[in-house]
Amino acid sequence: MRNAPLGRRIGAIIYDGLLVIALMFLATLPFVAVRGGEPVETGEPLYQAVIIVVAWIFFVGFWTRAGRTLGMQTWRLQLETVAGERPGIMVASIRFAAAILSWLPLGLGFWWQLWDPEGLTWHDRVSGTRLRYYPKDDD
């Protein structure tokens, strides 16, 4: 077990990103239906809140229930606290918020892993979690 390398993290991000986009699309449908087929204004506060809640439910739900999202499972990654346990809702929520902030400066919070002595991202550090890579026996 070791901290997940950046390439595996990116693979899981792409996989999970596609799943979250699909869920956001489904969450958008009621807004379009209420408007009689007209596009949703992305600046609408209720719509923005629903989209954020959908992403929060996806990530925090998977992290607290299984310690991994579907993308993380595919790339053999597991989210753990420093003590090696599954994170609770509060820790997972902190990680979710910190991960959003990690994206803001052109993803610097993710790239930080390349310089961090322990190979951790900003959201790993802020939330007290680790994304671990569990290789197969033949890796």
C-alpha positions, -999 to +999 in steps of 0.1 A: +000+000+000+013+034-009-001+068-016-018+069-050+003+082-078-009+112-098-016+092-129-040+069-111-057+098-095-063+115-129-077+082-143-102+080-114-110+118-118-119+113-155-140+082-148-158+098-119-161+131-138-181+113-165-204+097-140-210+130-121-217+148-154-243+122-162-259+127-128-259+165-132-276+160-166-303+141-149-306+167-121-310+194-148-340+177-165-366+189-140-354+225-143-357+222-181-391+206-178-404+234-155-394+259-181-412+241-209-380+229-226-361+262-223-324+260-212-316+265-175-297+296-165-266+284-149-264+314-126-297+305-109-289+299-072-313+269-068-298+252-098-263+258-086-271+244-052-287+213-067-256+206-089-233+210-059-255+187-038-255+161-065-217+161-066-215+161-028-239+131-025-219+112-051-184+117-036-192+119+001-217+090-002-192+067-018-163+078+004-182+072+036-199+040+025-172+022+006-141+044+009-140+047-028-160+059-058-165+038-089-136+055-106-114+049-076-124+012-075-114+008-112-080+023-105-076+003-072-076+034-050-090+036-015-096+067+006-085+063+043-080+085+073-045+087+087-056+059+111-065+037+081-102+039+085-130+050+062-138+087+066-169+099+083-193+124+068-176+154+083-141+144+071-154+134+037-172+168+034-141+187+043-122+167+017-149+175-009-147+212-002-109+212-002-108+193-035-129+220-051-105+246-038-076+225-051-090+229-086-093+267-085-056+277-090-054+256-123-054+224-103-023+233-082-038+215-052-035+182-072-002+190-088+012+197-054+015+160-049+045+160-072+064+182-046+049+170-014+074+149+006+046+123+013+030+126-021-002+142-008-025+167-023-039+198-006-072+181+001-054+151+015-036+174+039-066+195+048-089+166+055-064+143+071-070+116+046-049+096+022-057+081-012-040+047-012-031+025-041-037-012-036-019-030-064-029-065-076-006-093-066+009-093-101+016-055-102 
